[in-house]
Every structure is written in structure tokens, then in C-alpha cells.
Amino acid sequence: MKVKVLYFAQVAEKVGCSKEEIMMEGNTTEDLLNYLKNKYAVLNDMTFKLAVDQTLIHENISIKDGTEVALLPPFAGG
């Protein structure tokens, strides 16, 4: 399945790009995270949240071909 992955701020700096399309096995956000953490070992030591099709998620969910997933680092505001 093809998934569009967006990286922001420190995550983008560490992986060396701001977006990519990947072909992956599986159909859950956990499958995607396992794939990305294998590809970019630095993600194992980072804190970030996931947004699927512009909706912040807090658990493992199913994804489908063409899904957009963003890795969002912690935000600070004021």
C-alpha cells in the first residue's frame, strides 16, 4: 500500500526530508510506525504524535492506500 508521510520540525531534520511516499506492508498506523522506525532508527528516540488525514490520533488505527500520515513533534505555545 502507498502512504504519504509528512515530517515536521525536528522530525524532518532528523530524517532528512519533509515528505515522502512509501510502499509498505500492513494496514495500521502501528505497521507504519514499525516500518518508519526500521528505516529511520533515530525515530526510536524521539517523541511525536501522529495525525492521519489531518486528524490527531491517540491509538493504533487502520489506514488505507493513499492515506496521509504526519509525524508531529511536541509543540510549545505562548
LUMKOL-758627 format. One line per field, with one value per atom (N, C-alpha, C): atom name; residue in one letter; z, x, y; residue number from 0. Coordinates in Angstrom, 3 decimals. Layout:
LUMKOL-758627
atom <- (CA; ...)
res <- (a; ...)
c3 <- (Z; ...)
c1 <- (X; ...)
c2 <- (Y; ...)
n <- (NUM; ...)
//
This chain:
LUMKOL-758627
atom <- (N; CA; C; N; CA; C; N; CA; C; N; CA; C; N; CA; C; N; CA; C; N; CA; C; N; CA; C; N; CA; C; N; CA; C; N; CA; C; N; CA; C; N; CA; C; N; CA; C; N; CA; C; N; CA; C; N; CA; C; N; CA; C; N; CA; C; N; CA; C; N; CA; C; N; CA; C; N; CA; C; N; CA; C; N; CA; C; N; CA; C; N; CA; C; N; CA; C; N; CA; C; N; CA; C; N; CA; C; N; CA; C; N; CA; C; N; CA; C; N; CA; C; N; CA; C; N; CA; C; N; CA; C; N; CA; C; N; CA; C; N; CA; C; N; CA; C; N; CA; C; N; CA; C; N; CA; C; N; CA; C; N; CA; C; N; CA; C; N; CA; C; N; CA; C; N; CA; C; N; CA; C; N; CA; C; N; CA; C; N; CA; C; N; CA; C; N; CA; C; N; CA; C; N; CA; C; N; CA; C; N; CA; C; N; CA; C; N; CA; C; N; CA; C; N; CA; C; N; CA; C; N; CA; C; N; CA; C; N; CA; C; N; CA; C; N; CA; C; N; CA; C; N; CA; C; N; CA; C; N; CA; C; N; CA; C; N; CA; C; N; CA; C)
res <- (m; m; m; k; k; k; v; v; v; k; k; k; v; v; v; l; l; l; y; y; y; f; f; f; a; a; a; q; q; q; v; v; v; a; a; a; e; e; e; k; k; k; v; v; v; g; g; g; c; c; c; s; s; s; k; k; k; e; e; e; e; e; e; i; i; i; m; m; m; m; m; m; e; e; e; g; g; g; n; n; n; t; t; t; t; t; t; e; e; e; d; d; d; l; l; l; l; l; l; n; n; n; y; y; y; l; l; l; k; k; k; n; n; n; k; k; k; y; y; y; a; a; a; v; v; v; l; l; l; n; n; n; d; d; d; m; m; m; t; t; t; f; f; f; k; k; k; l; l; l; a; a; a; v; v; v; d; d; d; q; q; q; t; t; t; l; l; l; i; i; i; h; h; h; e; e; e; n; n; n; i; i; i; s; s; s; i; i; i; k; k; k; d; d; d; g; g; g; t; t; t; e; e; e; v; v; v; a; a; a; l; l; l; l; l; l; p; p; p; p; p; p; f; f; f; a; a; a; g; g; g; g; g; g)
c3 <- (0.000; 0.000; 0.000; -0.666; -0.731; 0.280; 1.087; 2.120; 1.958; 2.086; 2.065; 3.512; 3.783; 5.137; 5.150; 6.097; 6.274; 7.595; 7.554; 8.749; 9.047; 10.322; 10.701; 11.710; 11.651; 12.626; 12.871; 14.148; 14.494; 13.831; 13.632; 12.975; 11.545; 10.821; 9.453; 9.424; 10.382; 10.450; 10.641; 11.517; 11.831; 10.694; 9.979; 8.891; 7.564; 7.476; 6.285; 5.157; 5.446; 4.426; 5.114; 4.361; 4.955; 4.506; 3.437; 2.996; 2.083; 2.023; 1.113; 0.944; -0.147; -0.348; -0.196; 0.592; 0.820; 0.450; 0.070; -0.144; 1.069; 1.707; 2.922; 2.952; 3.764; 4.067; 5.285; 5.463; 6.628; 6.338; 7.314; 7.111; 8.379; 9.301; 10.522; 10.756; 11.639; 11.980; 12.706; 13.452; 14.114; 13.084; 12.035; 10.958; 10.321; 10.093; 9.504; 10.424; 11.714; 12.653; 12.717; 12.712; 12.711; 11.462; 10.319; 9.070; 9.163; 9.623; 9.682; 10.712; 11.860; 12.876; 12.438; 11.582; 11.000; 9.967; 9.159; 8.126; 8.734; 9.734; 10.407; 11.895; 12.280; 13.665; 14.648; 14.208; 15.081; 15.636; 14.939; 15.411; 16.709; 16.965; 18.187; 19.444; 19.328; 20.481; 20.496; 19.621; 19.516; 20.032; 20.485; 20.893; 19.812; 19.351; 18.349; 18.395; 17.814; 17.691; 16.218; 15.951; 14.580; 14.266; 13.059; 12.518; 11.237; 11.127; 9.949; 9.205; 7.968; 7.153; 7.945; 8.581; 9.305; 10.595; 11.147; 12.419; 13.384; 14.520; 15.524; 16.089; 16.161; 16.704; 17.979; 18.803; 20.072; 20.248; 19.200; 19.278; 17.894; 17.829; 16.568; 15.782; 14.527; 13.691; 12.323; 11.608; 10.245; 9.297; 8.322; 7.263; 5.931; 4.875; 3.558; 2.545; 1.374; 0.288; 0.077; 0.003; -0.227; 1.040; 2.200; 3.463; 3.638; 4.255; 4.598; 6.106; 6.502; 7.913; 8.208; 9.244; 9.644; 10.992; 11.116; 12.380; 12.954; 14.095; 14.685; 16.003; 16.104; 17.362; 18.389; 19.658; 20.679; 20.322; 20.599; 20.310; 21.601; 21.499; 22.612; 22.143; 22.993; 22.578; 23.636; 23.227; 24.193; 23.835)
c1 <- (0.844; 0.000; 0.892; 0.447; 1.195; 0.618; 1.520; 1.138; 2.001; 1.388; 2.130; 2.465; 3.759; 4.208; 4.790; 4.326; 4.812; 5.571; 6.726; 7.549; 7.656; 7.559; 7.600; 8.719; 9.256; 10.219; 11.382; 11.639; 12.784; 12.731; 11.543; 11.421; 11.949; 11.558; 12.039; 13.553; 14.088; 15.541; 16.263; 15.752; 16.419; 16.339; 15.200; 15.070; 15.588; 15.796; 16.402; 15.442; 14.141; 13.173; 11.890; 11.046; 9.790; 8.589; 8.753; 7.658; 8.199; 7.462; 7.805; 6.592; 6.581; 5.569; 6.271; 5.681; 6.305; 5.339; 5.916; 5.162; 5.416; 4.355; 4.520; 3.587; 3.962; 3.105; 2.271; 1.154; 0.320; -0.709; -1.584; -2.666; -3.045; -2.086; -2.363; -1.272; -1.582; -0.569; 0.604; 0.344; 1.439; 2.371; 1.811; 2.628; 3.490; 2.896; 3.630; 4.754; 4.458; 5.491; 6.638; 6.331; 7.387; 8.252; 7.628; 8.366; 9.274; 8.711; 9.486; 10.616; 10.370; 11.408; 12.518; 12.206; 13.225; 14.047; 13.368; 14.041; 14.861; 14.312; 14.955; 15.089; 16.176; 16.372; 16.269; 16.588; 16.530; 15.118; 14.088; 12.713; 12.444; 13.227; 13.038; 13.290; 14.092; 14.447; 13.720; 12.748; 12.041; 10.607; 10.084; 8.682; 7.919; 6.835; 5.999; 4.611; 3.655; 2.276; 2.000; 0.956; 0.549; -0.774; -0.839; -2.106; -2.376; -3.565; -3.961; -5.013; -4.699; -5.593; -6.049; -5.084; -5.241; -6.050; -6.147; -6.817; -5.838; -5.591; -4.685; -5.259; -4.417; -4.887; -4.117; -4.712; -4.098; -4.001; -4.309; -4.264; -3.973; -3.718; -3.479; -4.796; -4.765; -5.966; -5.619; -6.635; -6.449; -6.232; -5.366; -5.160; -5.320; -5.523; -5.733; -4.796; -4.761; -3.943; -4.266; -3.231; -3.425; -3.569; -3.538; -3.652; -2.458; -2.712; -1.657; -1.437; -0.193; 0.156; 1.241; 1.043; 2.022; 2.612; 3.933; 4.625; 4.874; 4.251; 4.271; 5.041; 6.100; 6.836; 6.029; 6.453; 5.748; 5.772; 4.679; 4.570; 4.650; 5.222; 5.218; 4.495; 3.746; 2.993; 3.038; 2.550; 2.550; 1.573)
c2 <- (-1.168; 0.000; 1.234; 2.292; 3.543; 4.534; 5.125; 6.084; 7.326; 8.501; 9.765; 10.115; 10.325; 10.632; 12.044; 12.854; 14.220; 14.296; 14.959; 15.131; 16.617; 16.989; 18.396; 18.659; 19.873; 20.407; 19.445; 19.104; 18.271; 16.900; 16.373; 15.064; 15.158; 16.197; 16.391; 16.562; 17.304; 17.498; 16.168; 15.328; 14.057; 13.047; 12.996; 12.018; 12.561; 13.877; 14.463; 14.801; 14.814; 15.212; 15.661; 16.365; 16.834; 16.003; 15.233; 14.360; 13.282; 12.180; 11.093; 10.185; 9.474; 8.440; 7.107; 6.236; 4.941; 3.822; 2.709; 1.480; 0.607; 0.161; -0.627; -1.817; -2.785; -3.925; -3.546; -4.169; -3.902; -2.829; -2.606; -1.635; -0.886; -0.726; 0.023; 1.069; 2.003; 3.005; 2.347; 1.290; 0.571; -0.065; -0.647; -1.206; -0.116; 1.040; 2.157; 2.613; 2.781; 3.204; 2.202; 0.924; -0.093; 0.039; 0.262; 0.446; 1.673; 2.806; 4.040; 3.963; 3.335; 3.217; 2.278; 1.328; 0.465; 1.240; 2.054; 2.852; 3.987; 4.650; 5.784; 5.453; 4.827; 4.397; 5.559; 6.774; 7.949; 8.174; 7.709; 7.884; 7.120; 6.084; 5.304; 6.129; 7.181; 8.007; 9.348; 9.518; 10.793; 10.679; 11.809; 11.894; 12.651; 12.067; 12.716; 12.111; 12.820; 12.339; 12.085; 11.341; 11.054; 11.739; 12.263; 12.756; 11.975; 11.425; 10.658; 11.454; 11.798; 12.630; 13.862; 14.515; 15.779; 15.664; 14.446; 14.237; 13.586; 14.233; 13.704; 12.407; 11.372; 10.088; 9.768; 8.911; 8.545; 7.036; 6.287; 4.828; 4.266; 2.979; 2.292; 2.221; 2.680; 2.625; 2.037; 1.608; 1.113; 2.277; 2.064; 3.043; 2.333; 3.125; 2.541; 3.189; 2.648; 3.176; 4.652; 5.480; 6.904; 7.743; 7.119; 7.846; 8.787; 9.939; 10.891; 10.823; 10.574; 10.482; 11.505; 12.312; 13.318; 12.946; 13.099; 12.920; 14.305; 14.583; 15.915; 15.908; 16.709; 16.788; 17.572; 17.520; 18.316; 19.807; 20.473; 21.902; 22.696; 23.871; 24.814; 26.050; 26.644; 27.825; 28.908; 30.055; 31.121; 32.186)
n <- (0; 0; 0; 1; 1; 1; 2; 2; 2; 3; 3; 3; 4; 4; 4; 5; 5; 5; 6; 6; 6; 7; 7; 7; 8; 8; 8; 9; 9; 9; 10; 10; 10; 11; 11; 11; 12; 12; 12; 13; 13; 13; 14; 14; 14; 15; 15; 15; 16; 16; 16; 17; 17; 17; 18; 18; 18; 19; 19; 19; 20; 20; 20; 21; 21; 21; 22; 22; 22; 23; 23; 23; 24; 24; 24; 25; 25; 25; 26; 26; 26; 27; 27; 27; 28; 28; 28; 29; 29; 29; 30; 30; 30; 31; 31; 31; 32; 32; 32; 33; 33; 33; 34; 34; 34; 35; 35; 35; 36; 36; 36; 37; 37; 37; 38; 38; 38; 39; 39; 39; 40; 40; 40; 41; 41; 41; 42; 42; 42; 43; 43; 43; 44; 44; 44; 45; 45; 45; 46; 46; 46; 47; 47; 47; 48; 48; 48; 49; 49; 49; 50; 50; 50; 51; 51; 51; 52; 52; 52; 53; 53; 53; 54; 54; 54; 55; 55; 55; 56; 56; 56; 57; 57; 57; 58; 58; 58; 59; 59; 59; 60; 60; 60; 61; 61; 61; 62; 62; 62; 63; 63; 63; 64; 64; 64; 65; 65; 65; 66; 66; 66; 67; 67; 67; 68; 68; 68; 69; 69; 69; 70; 70; 70; 71; 71; 71; 72; 72; 72; 73; 73; 73; 74; 74; 74; 75; 75; 75; 76; 76; 76; 77; 77; 77)
//
